Amino acid sequence: MLLLVLVLLLALVLGGAGFAVHLLWWVALAVLVLGVLGFALHGFGGRGYR
C-alpha cells in the first residue's frame, strides 16, 4: 500500500514539474521575442540611451 502511495505521489510531482517546465519554455520564448522586438524598435531607431 505504501509503495502505491509513493508511486502515485511521484507521478503527481513529475506531472506537475513537466507542466511547469513546459510553461517556463513558453515564458522564455515570450521574453526572447519581446527582447528582440525591443532591441529592433529601439536599436534601429537611431536614438540611443543617452
C-alpha positions in Angstrom: 0.0 0.0 0.0 2.8 2.4 0.9 4.5 1.6 -2.4 1.3 2.5 -4.3 1.1 5.9 -2.5 4.7 6.6 -3.2 4.3 5.8 -6.9 1.2 8.0 -7.2 3.0 10.8 -5.3 5.9 10.5 -7.7 3.6 10.6 -10.7 1.9 13.7 -9.3 5.2 15.5 -8.7 6.7 14.6 -12.1 3.4 15.6 -13.9 3.5 19.0 -12.1 7.1 19.5 -12.9 6.5 18.7 -16.5 3.7 21.2 -16.7 5.9 23.9 -15.0 8.8 23.2 -17.3 6.5 23.4 -20.4 5.1 26.7 -19.1 8.6 28.1 -18.5 9.6 27.3 -22.1 6.7 29.4 -23.3 7.6 32.2 -20.9 11.2 32.1 -22.1 10.1 32.3 -25.7 7.8 35.3 -25.0 10.7 37.1 -23.2 13.0 36.4 -26.1 10.5 37.7 -28.7 9.9 40.8 -26.6 13.6 41.4 -26.1 14.3 41.1 -29.9 11.4 43.4 -30.7 12.5 45.9 -28.1 16.1 45.9 -29.5 14.8 46.2 -33.1 12.5 49.1 -32.4 14.8 51.0 -30.1 18.2 49.9 -31.5 17.4 50.7 -35.2 15.6 53.9 -34.4 18.7 56.0 -34.4 18.5 57.1 -30.8 20.5 55.5 -28.0 20.1 55.6 -24.2 22.0 58.9 -24.0 
